[in-house]
């Protein structure tokens, strides 16, 4: 695996974990999507900096791109959580 593939896998894992944890504790969809996207983006940048040993030269571009993908993952996970909540609230 090269560094690009490792980075994408780490971004997906970090975004999924933060989105799942965020949706367990907060039921407001948009607030949870925004908060978990920002947290996962920051955690990913910290992990990338630790992995490289220095701050990437294209840090700002990576921050924007990773934030966009984190937002998409957070929105999908949040939508799934809302569907599950509505299903459970309706009494099966």
Order of alpha helices (4+ residues) and beta strands (2+ residues): alpha-alpha-alpha
